[in-house]
Amino acid sequence: MMVVGLSGFHSVEFKGVNVDIIRNTPHVTDNGWIGPDHPNTATEEWGKEMLETTANYIVDFMEEFKKIKLS
């Protein structure tokens, strides 16, 4: 069982990662790119791996989030 704990007013911690529930994107990035790896160096294989990993993480997160009783 995954433990989801509160880590901030607008985020939860899931699998060791803080996940923002409400994110003001322009405050985080002005061009949509976040991280050390520039998109110009990406490969098709890397893109597929990132999409699959991200999709699996989102599915796991949503399954756990559904278990939380919201008032």
C-alpha positions as CSV (number, residue, x, y, z in Angstrom):
1,M,0.0,0.0,0.0
2,M,1.3,3.4,-0.9
3,V,1.3,6.1,1.7
4,V,0.1,9.6,0.7
5,G,1.0,12.2,3.2
6,L,0.5,16.0,3.2
7,S,3.7,17.8,2.4
8,G,2.3,21.3,1.9
9,F,-0.8,23.4,1.4
10,H,-1.1,22.7,-2.3
11,S,0.7,19.3,-2.6
12,V,0.9,15.7,-1.4
13,E,3.8,13.4,-1.2
14,F,3.5,10.2,-3.2
15,K,6.2,7.6,-3.8
16,G,8.7,10.1,-2.4
17,V,7.7,12.9,-4.7
18,N,5.8,16.1,-3.8
19,V,2.9,16.4,-6.3
20,D,1.4,19.8,-6.6
21,I,-2.4,19.7,-6.7
22,I,-2.8,23.3,-7.8
23,R,0.1,24.6,-9.8
24,N,0.6,28.1,-11.1
25,T,2.6,27.1,-14.2
26,P,3.8,30.6,-15.3
27,H,5.4,30.9,-11.8
28,V,7.3,27.6,-12.4
29,T,8.3,28.0,-16.0
30,D,7.8,30.6,-18.7
31,N,8.4,28.3,-21.6
32,G,7.0,24.9,-20.5
33,W,10.4,23.2,-20.1
34,I,11.3,22.0,-16.6
35,G,14.5,20.0,-15.8
36,P,18.1,19.7,-16.8
37,D,17.7,17.8,-20.0
38,H,17.0,20.1,-22.9
39,P,14.4,18.9,-25.4
40,N,16.8,19.3,-28.3
41,T,18.8,16.3,-27.0
42,A,15.7,14.0,-26.7
43,T,15.4,10.7,-28.6
44,E,12.3,8.8,-29.6
45,E,13.2,6.0,-27.1
46,W,13.7,8.5,-24.3
47,G,10.3,10.1,-25.1
48,K,8.5,6.8,-25.1
49,E,10.1,5.8,-21.8
50,M,9.2,9.2,-20.2
51,L,5.6,9.0,-21.4
52,E,5.2,5.4,-20.1
53,T,6.8,6.2,-16.8
54,T,4.7,9.3,-16.3
55,A,1.5,7.6,-17.3
56,N,2.2,4.7,-14.8
57,Y,2.9,7.2,-12.1
58,I,-0.3,9.2,-12.7
59,V,-2.3,6.0,-12.7
60,D,-0.8,4.9,-9.4
61,F,-1.3,8.4,-7.9
62,M,-4.9,8.5,-8.9
63,E,-5.7,5.0,-7.5
64,E,-4.2,6.1,-4.1
65,F,-5.9,9.6,-4.3
66,K,-9.3,7.9,-4.8
67,K,-8.8,6.3,-1.3
68,I,-8.6,9.6,0.5
69,K,-11.8,10.8,2.2
70,L,-12.3,14.5,1.3
71,S,-14.5,16.7,3.4
